[in-house]
């Protein structure tokens, strides 16, 4: 009964889906690409390619950017185990599609996951007849899973996670949830807490293989390019200040940062100029909105990509040496901006804006410390593991349910600190990045207790760690939990699915 109602609601919502695609497509044209696939309709060429390898496809569904990056790690291990595998890669978002294009080999296919109506799901499974389906992290689509079960297609939930909130919501429809999760052939959880919640919903063959994101290795070329670009911009601004980065920020978090900076007391106003702030929004359609927000507040904005420049590429000239004042011919793809800040006699603070996709290691290479986006609004947090792998300590907000175990592990390892809100994170960043002053750190004015000064406070038993110790801890933490991809693929092989 509930499934029938669900299918009816999706059918009735078709006009809303088409309208949403048009609206998103106005900002990101890729949403208008191959919209027929959203309804499991395929061109003659697509049908021919699908049919030529029907029964051979290893299907991976990675809805968006983060899931696609996790899928890339798993895919590397899959190709090592099965060099001749045919990949069928599906997505739901434009950022996922763009990232997924980098993963394709000759003969692979990339299509949109169809809208989860019964007939769409059945047509999708009949068209491709995958030998194995791997769904990344949380994407549970009832009709699609049931169609795979009916066609004897094994489907596993890979890098699976489930928050306590999602479990509570799912238990409202306990019988339906048990039917859907019970249709999975196997479940590979990130943590024991995730595994226990998934077992509560009757997921089958649940085991803990760990978080695939620990297996990622940051691109060293991008890291070095980030350090080089930081040097160029600091030369242009004549201000080699430490850099604090709000990474993968979500809607509303930039306003929280701006409000926290604007609310600084007079004794801390120097933080507007003593720290260099870098913001990298999570979604590209918000780049210019963030720029407009800070411009309206009196800031100057320096973009990673200006209208007449292009991003750095991997074939950039060797940047391993310390940056000098380069000529335009020596580094043709690097923007050489006009000076801002003190060089043009203005007191306006300067924001660096990361307005490119797929370059997070570059931005982490520019930063000294990271405020993790998605954790200061109730959105669950973004990928702190990548920041740590790049050597950046992390300041977390109160909302990290998407990375619950990794967050606690990072805090325990000394790679991250928990902050109650954005205002505390701003002051904490200053404590770590700037020399202690009375206006920043109250503990710096404390005098040790002595016979001459018996009433003075004692030093804190758990002092705030230093930036170098946190940087070392971040790198060590990122290396401690590797191996999830190999464990997952080994189990797939043992089950005879590869």
N, C-alpha and C positions, 0 to 999 in steps of 0.2 A: 504493500500500500504506500509506504513512504517513498520507495523507489519510483513508483508510478507518479506520485506527486512531484518528486524531484525532476523527473523527465519532462513532465508537463510544464513546470516552471521554466526550465531551460528553453523549451520550445517557444514559450510565450515571450521569453527575453531575447529572442533572436534580433528583433529590431534595435533593442538597446545595445546589443553587442556590435551590430554594424555601425551604429551611431558612435559608440566608443572608439571603434577602430578609425573612423573618419576624424574624430577629434584628436586622437593621439597621432594620427598620420599627418595632421597639419603641423605638428611640432617635430615628429620623427617619421619621415616618409617611409621608412622600412615597414611600418605597421600596415601600409597599403600594399605591400608586396605579397603576391600569391594568396590573396584573401580567400580564394576558393578552397584552399587547403584547410582553412578553419572549419569547414563543413564537410571535410573528407571527400571533396571533389578533386579529381586529379586530371591533368592534361594527358593526352595520348602518350607523350614522351615520358611523363612521370610514371604512368601505368606500365609502360614497356620496361623501364628500368626497375621498377618495383617487382614486376613479374619475373624478370630475368634472374633475380636472386631471391625469390620468395622461398621462405624456409631457411635461409642462410643469414638473414639480418640479425645482428646484435643491436638491439634497440636501446638507446639511452635517452631518457627524457630529463632535460635540465631546463627548468622553467625560465631562469633569469641569469644574470651575470655571475653571481656567487656560486650558484649550482653548476654553471657551465665550467667555471674554473676548477671546482671540485671534480667534475666529470673528466676534465683534462688529465688530472692526476691518475684517476682510475683507468682512463683509456690508455695511458702509457703502459701500465702494467698489463692490460688486456692485450695490447698489440704484441708485447713481448711474449705472452703465453700463446697467442694465436696470430701470427704474423699475417695470415691471409684473410682475417676477419673482414666482413662487410659491415660498416657502421651505418645505422639509421639514427640520425640525431634530430630530436624534436625540442621545440622551445615554446614559450608563451610570450616572451617580450623581445623587443628590438635589441636591447643590450645583450641578451642571451644569444640571439641569432648572430650578431656581429662577432662576439667572442667565439661562437661555435664554428664559424667559417674557418678559423685558424686550425681547427682540428681535423678537417676533412682530408682524406686521401683519395686518389683516383678510384672511382667506382662507388664511393660513399654517397649517401643521400642526406639532405637536410630539409625538413618540412616543418610546418607549424603543427603543433598538437591540435587535433580537432576539438571543437566545442563538445562538451561531454553529454551529448544526447545519445540515446540508445543506438539509433541507426548510424550516426557518425562513428561511434566506437566500433560497431560491428563491421562497417565498411573499411575502416582503418586496419583492423586486424586481418580481415580477409584479403585486403590488397597486399599487405607486406608479409604476412605470416612469419613474424619474427621467431627465431629459434630461442631467443632469450630477451626479456625486458628488464632493464635496470632503471628504476625511478629514483632520482636524487633527492634525498633529505626528507621532504614533507608532502610532496605532491600526490595526494590520494584522490583519484577520480573514480567514483563508483562504477559507472557504466563501462569505462575502459577496462578496469580490473576484472569485472565480471565477464566481459567479452573475451579477454585473454584466458580466463578460466574455462570458458565454454569451448575455446579452440585449443585447449591443452598447451597454451604458451606459458612457460614458467616466468613469473615476474617477481623480482626481488626489490625491496626498498633498501637502497644503498646510502651509507653515511646518514642513517636515519636519526632523526631527533624528534622529540615530542616534549613540549613544555607542560607544566602542571595545568596551565590555563586551557590548553588544547585538549588535554585529557578530560577536564571537567566538562568542557563543551561537548565532547564526543559522547560522554556517558549519559547525556540527556537523551541520546538516541542509541542506547546501548545495543539493542538487537541489530539495528542496521549497521552500527560501527563494527560489531563482531563479525557480521557477514562480509563486510568489505575488507577489513584487516585480515580476516581469516582466509580470504581469497589469495593473499600473497603466498608465494612459494617459499620465501625466506626473507629474513629481515636482519640487516647488518647495522647495529646501533653504534652511535658515537660513544655512549657511556652506559654504565649500569643503570643509572637513573632513567635514561631514555628507554633502555631495554625493559625495565620493570613496568613503565607506563604502557609500552606497546604490548607487553604480555597481558596487561589488564584488559586490553581491547581485543584479545584473542589472536594477535598476530602470531604467525607460525614460524618455527625454526629460528627463533630470535637468538642472536649471539652478539657479543660486543667485539667489534673489530677496531674501534678507535675512530678518530676524526681524520679524514683524508687530507684536510688542509694542513696538517702537520707535515705531510710528505712533499709539500710544494717547496721549490727552491727559487728564491727571487732572482730575476734576471740581473746578473752582475753588470751588464752594460747599462741598463736603465739606472741602476743604483749610482754608477759612476757619472752618468750624464746628469743626474739630479744634483750631485755634489758640485759638478762643474757649473750648472745653471745657477745654483745658489751663489757661487762665487761671482758670476757675471752680474747678477742682479744686485748683490751687495756692493760691488764696485760702482755700479750705476747710481745706487742710492747713497754711496759714501757712508754706509752704516752697517758694519759687520756685527749685527745683533743676533742673539740666539733665536731660533725659529721654533715656534709652537704651532702645531698643525691640527686643525679640526678635520678629521679624515672621514670620508664617506658620510658626510652630514646629510641628514634627512630634513624634510620640510619642517620648519619651525625652530630647528636647532641653531641656525645662523642668527635668528632673532634673539635666542637665549644668550648666545655669545656676545652679540652687540649690546644687549641690555646689561649684561654683567660688566662689560668694559665701561659703559656709560655711567653705571652706578658706582664706580670706584670712588672712594673718598678722596679728598684733596691730597692726602698724604701718599696716595697710590696712583695718582694720575700719570705719573711718569711711566707706568707700565704700558701706556698706549704707544710709547716711543722706545722703551727699553727692550721690548720684545717685538719680533717680527711675526705677524700672524699670517698663516697660510690656510686657506679653506679649499677643500676638494669636495664638492657636492657629489652625492651618490648617483644622481640621475642627470643626464645631460640637458634635459629640457629646463632645468632650473638654473643653469649657469648664469644666464643674464639677469634673472630675477635676484640672485644673490649679489651680483655686481651692482644692480640698481639699489638694493637695500643699503649697501654700505656707501655708495655714492651720495644717496639722499641724506645720510648721516654725517656727511662732510669728509669722508675718507677718499683717498685716491686709490684706484684699483689697477694693479698690474696683472694682466692675464697671461697665462701660459701660452696661449695661442691668440695673437692679435689678428685682425682681419686680413693683414697682408703677410702673415707668416704661416709656416707649417710646423708640425711637431717634429721633435727629434726622432730619428730612426736608428735602427740597429747598425746601419752601415755608416754611421757617423765617424769622422776621423777619430783616431785614438785620443782618449781624454784621460789617460792614466796619470799624466803629470799634473802638478798643481796649476790651476788656471792662471794665465797671464792675461793682460789686456789684449784679446785677440782681434785680428782684423776680420772684416766681413768675409774676405775670401778664404780665410783659414777655417772658419766654422760657418758655412753658408746657411745651415738650417737653424741656427740658434738666434732668437730675437736679440737685437741690441737696442734696448729701450732707452728713451731719453731719461735723464735723471729725474727722480722724484724726491720728495721729502726735503732734506736739508739743502740739497743742491739747487733747488729753485726757490729757496727762501720762503718756504711755507711750513706751517706747523701741523698741517693735516697729516694724520697717521696714514700709513700705506698698507693696503691689503694685497697679498699675493693670492691670486685665484687660479686654482688648477681646473682649467676648462677643457680637458681632454680625457678620453676614455682609454683604458688598457695600459695606463702608465703609472699605476700606484707605486711600484718600486722606485720610479724616478722621484715622485713626491716624497716618499719616505727617505730617500737619499738627501733631500733638501732639509729635512726636519731634525730637530734635536729631541722633541718629545711630541706625543700624539694624544689628543683628546678624541676618544673613539666615538664616531657618529652612531646614531641609533640607540645610544645608551642614555642620553640625556632627555629624550622623549620616550614615552612608553612603547618602544618599537622593538626591543629585544637585543639591540646592539649589532654592530657589523664585525667583520673578521679581524679580531685583534691578533690572531696568530701570524698573519702576514706582516703586520707592523713589527712584531717581536723578531721575526725572522730577518727583517731588515735592520735590526739593532736598535729599534726605537722603543723606549719605555712607553707605557700606555697609562693614561688616566681614564678611568671608567666612570660613567654615571651610574645611577641606581638601577637601570633597566638592562639586564644582560641575559634574559632568559633564552635567547637564541644561541648563546655561547656560555651557558651556565657553568658547565664543568671546566671548560677552558679558562673562563674568567677566574674562577676560584683557584685553579692550578697556577695561573699567572701571578695572582696576588700572593699565594703561598711561596712561590719561587722568587718573589721580589722583583718581578718584571712589570708589575702593574700596581696601581693604587686605586682604591675606590673613593669616589667623591659623592657627596650628597646631592650636589647640583652643579650647574655650570659656573656659578660664582665661586664656589670653593675650588673648582678645577682651575680657574684662571689664577687664583692666588697660589695654588699648589704648583702650577707650572712655573710661576715666578720664583717660588721658593727653591725649585730645583735648578732653574736656569740662570738666576741672577745672584750676585754676591749678597749675603745676608745684610739687610738693613732694618731698622726699627719699623719702617712702614710696611715691610713685606712679612717678615717673620718675627713674631713676638718672642720666640724662644731664643733668638740671637742676642737679646738684651739681658738674658738671665745670667746671674753670677753664681758660680759654684759655692755651695755652703762651705764656710770656713770658721775658724775661731774668731776672726775679725768680723765676720759677717754671718752669724749663725742663723739669721732669719731669712736669708736669701734662698730662693728655690733651688732644689737639686736639679741636675740635668735630667731630661726625660729618659726613662728606661728604654723606650723604643723610639729613638730619634728618626726623623725622616731620612730615608736613604739618600745617598748622593746620586747625581746623574750618572757618573761612571759605573757605580755598582749596579744601578738599574739597567744600564745599557748591556753590561756583561750578563746580567741575569736574564734579560730579554732574549739574547742570542742562545743562551744555554737552554732556556725553557722551550724555545722553538725546536730544539734538536732532541728533546727528551722523549717525545711520544710518536716517533715516526714508525712506519711499517704497516699502516692500515690497508693500503692498496694491495700489498702482497698477501696479507692475511685474507682479504676478501676474495681475491682472484683464486687463491689456493682452494678455498671452500667451493667456489663455483666449479672448479675443475674436479674436485672430489665428487660433486653431485652429478657430474657428467653433462653439464650444461655448456661446456666450452669444447 
